[in-house]
Amino acid sequence: MSMRAITYDQYGDDSVLQLTERPVPKVGPSEVRIRVTRASVNPVDWKVMSGGLDPLLDAHFPVVPGWDVAGVVDAVGPDTPEHAVGDRVAAYARKQVVSGGTYAEYVTVAVDDVAAVPDGVSDDDAAALPLAGLTAQRVLETLEIGSGDVVLVHAASGGVGHLLSQLAVAAGARVIGSASARNHERLRALGVEPVEYGDGLVERVRELAPEGVDAVADLVGGVLDDSLALRRDGGRLASIADASVEEHGGRWVWVRPDGPRLARLLDEVAAGRLHVEVDRVVPLEQTADAFAASRDGSTAGKIVLSVSDPVVA
């Protein structure tokens, strides 16, 4: 039995991506196999493809990229009472080896990493949430963001940023978010005070927060000097893109798969307390175009890949 999958046989740029036929993966103990309806694109996907994470993760070629998934349980392995065939589920499906990812019609995932998708949550939103949502939650906790904090979020309109901004506002923080001007109204609707990113950012933020900020969340990299200039004495700093923050008392955040935590985030979406911004939905065969759009920073929120017909929420 075979399936359609995006694969690459070597590290490289978008030209190495191919739509191929691969064997449907076997489902092992404590795993579920998911019939994929939607996957989503994260910058880490094309960074892995370029070889950028080779020091951390081994790759077994051909690689099927992708770590976010939503779909339906197709099969369960031994010792998986948590889920049954036919369940709607989502997962952050990162594995210790880069190989069998989510840009395919089927993927196997450790049962502990899988969350049920509540009624009312679309497959598009469920696929867009896992990595970005779990990362946002982890940054929120790492920075200990709470009521009364003034927080600067770099790239606040991006996949992680728009979720972190909402979580921080819900925690009682005042959030200042950098973004391009075209995304400022979207951020205001989320309760964020937007500022234009780029040269002059420090001055623009200080107009809003003359004494600086209590916490800085760097979601894009390349902003360390600005972050340090704006962080108050004793303030907190975390980055998902720049490990050098640790040399300045900050924390480099790398998120792990977590089914129960993802389930709680999905419940927030179902309750209307957390909005997932989907920039566009494109067919699986347009993965290279999706990578290009993700790389050039022209998206607001997440790009979702359509793999098969969605399940009605």
N, C-alpha and C positions, 0 to 999 in steps of 0.2 A: 504494500500500500504506500503510495507516494503523496506528497503535498507540494503546493507552491510555496516558495520561500525566496526571500532576498538573501543573497550570499556574497561573500568575497573570499578569494583564494589567497590573497596576500594583503599586507598593509598598503595603504595608498590613499588617493583622493577619490572623489565620487565616481571616477571612471572605472574603479574596480568592482562596483556593485553590479550584480546580475540577478535577474529573475530566473530561478532554476527549479528543478524538481528534486526533492529530497525525500528520504524515507521518513514516514511518520514515526516519531520517537516512541520507544517503549516506556511504559509507566512502571516505575519501580516502587519498592516499599516506601511508605510515608510520602508518596507523591500523588498528585492529581495531574491528569492530562486535560488541557484546556483546548477546546475548539475556539480559535481566536476569531473574534469579530472585529476588534479594534486593538491597535497598538498605538503608542505615541512616541514622538521624537524628542529626545533630550540631547543637549550639546555633547554629553559624554559619549553618545553613540558614535558620532563622527570623530570624536577625539580618540576613542578606542580604535576605530578603523584606520586612523593615521599612524597608529603605533604609539600614541602618546601615553598609554597606560601599560605598555609592555613591561616596565620595571615592576609593576604591581600584580598583573594578571597574565597568566599564560594563555595563549590562543591555540586552539585546535582547528586548523583549517580543513574544509571551508567553514567560515564563520557565518552563522545567522545572527545579525545584530538585533539589538532591542532588549530593553529591560522592563518596559511597561506593557501591561496586557489587560484586556477585558474580554470576557467571552463566557462560554458555557462548559461546565465539567463534562468531559467526554468519556473518561475512564478514571478509575481510582485504583491505586495499588493496595497491597496489604497494609493493614493498620492505618486506615484513614477514615475514622468514623465522623470526622468533622464535616465532610462534604459528600454529596451523592451526585450521581450522573444526572444532568439536567439543571444543576444549580447555576445561577448567574454569579460569576465571581470576577475579581480583579486581583492583581498582584504586582508588586515590585519584584521582578523575577531574576534579579542578578544572581549569578552563580560564581563559584570560585575559579572557574575556567571559562574563558570567552569562547563560546561555540554555539550552543543551541538556544538562540534568543527568540524574541517574540515576533519578529517580522516574518511570520510563517502562519500557515493555516492551523498548525497544532504546536503546542509547547508543553513540556512537563515542568512542574513547579513543586517545590517542597511544600507539604501541606501547611506547615507553620507560617508560610509566607503569603498564604491565600486568604482573602477576605470575601465574605458574601456581599453582593451588591444589593442594597435595599431597593424596594419598589419606588419608582419615581425618579431614580437616578439613571440617566441614559448611559449607553455603552461608550459614547464619546467622552462624557465627563468622567466615567469610571476609569477609562484608559488614560486620560490626561492627568489624573490625580496622583498615582502611587509615588513615583520618585520625587516629583516636585513637592507634593504634600508632606511626605515623610521628611524630606529635607527641611522644609519650612518649619515643621514642628520641632525638629532637632535643633535648628538655629535658635528658635524662640526659647527653648529650654536652656541651651548653652549660654545664651546671653542673659538668662533669668529676667526676661522682660515682664514687667508688671505695671500696675496702676501708677500713673504719674511719671513714668519714664518718658524721656524724649529720645526717639530712636531714628537714626538715619538708615534707610534701606537703599543701597546702590542697586540700580536696575529693578526698580519697584514694579514695573509693568510687565516684567518677564514671567516665565513659567513658574519659577520659585517665588519671585518677588511679589506677585499679586496675591499669592496665598499667604506668605509671611506677613504682608501688610495687613491683611484681614485678621489674621490670628493675633497680631500685636494690638490692633485697634480693639479687638474683642477683649484683650487682657487689660485694657484701660490705658494703653500707652498713647502718646502723641507721636504720630508717624510722619516723618518727612521723607519723601521718596524721590530719587532722581530718575528721570525718564526723558525721552524726547517730547517736544511740545505737543505732538499729535496724540500723545497718550495721557495728557494732563487731566482732561475731563473725566476719563475713565478712573483715574486715581482719586479724583475728588469724590466721585460717586462711592468709592470704597472707604471714605473717611481719611484719605491721605492728603497731606499738603505737598503738592508736586513742585519740584525745581528742575530746571534744565540741567542735564548732565554735561560734562566736558569742562573746558577751561572756564575758570571763574566760579566753579562749584562752591568752593570754600566761602567766598564772599556772599553768594546767594543763600547758602544755608545759614550763615551768621546773621543775615537780615531777619531770618525767622527765629533763630535761636542764638542770640548774641553771646551767651555763655557756653556754647557748644552743646554736645549731645551726650546722653548717658550711655548709649550703646550704638554701635555701628555694625550693620550686617552687609558684608561685601559679597555680592552674588555674581560678580562679573570679572574681578581681577583688574590689576593695573591702576588701582585707586588707593594704594597704601598711604601715600603722602597726604592725600586729602583726608583720609580716615583718621590718621594720627593728628592732623591739624585741628580736626573738629571734635575729637574725643576729649571730654573733660578729664581732669585728674581723677584717677580711680575709675574711669569709665571702662566699659567692656567692648571687645572687638572680636568678631568671628568672621571667617571667610570660608566659602566653599570652593574658591578658585585660586587662592594664594596661600600656600603653606608658610610663607615667610612671616605671616602675622604672628606666628608663635615666637619669633625673635623679639617681639614687642609686647609680650604678655597676652597676646590674643590666642584664639583657638581655631584650628583648621578642622572643619566639620566634614566627615565622610559618613553618610547614612547607611544603615544596614536594613535589609528586608525585615518586615515586622507585620505579619497579618493582623493581629489584634489591634495594633495602633492604626493601621490602615482602615480597619473596620470602623473605628471611632471617627476618623475623618470622613468616611463615606456617610456615616450617620449625620454628621454636620451638614454635608451637602444635601442629603435628603430632607433635613429639617429647614433648609433655606438659610442657614446661618453662615455657610461658606459657599462662595461662588467660584466655579471653575471656568476660566476664560479659555475657550477653544477658538484659536485664530482661523483655522481652516481644517477641512477634512479632505484628504486626497487619497487616490487609489494606491494600493501597495506598490504597483509598478512605477509609481512616480516618487519613489523614495529618494532618488538622487536630487530631484527638484526640492523635496522637503528638506534635505540636508543643506542645500544651498541657501534656502530661505532662513533656516535656523542659524546658519553661520553668519549671514550678513546682518542679523539683528533687526530685520524688518518686521518681525512678527510681534503681536501682542498676545501673550498667553501661549498656549500650546498648539502644536501641529499634530493632528491625529491621522493615522493611516487606516484606511478602510480595507479590511482583509476579507470579510465575508458579511453576509446580511446581519444587521444588528438584531438583538432581542428587544422586543417592545418593553419599555420600562413601566 
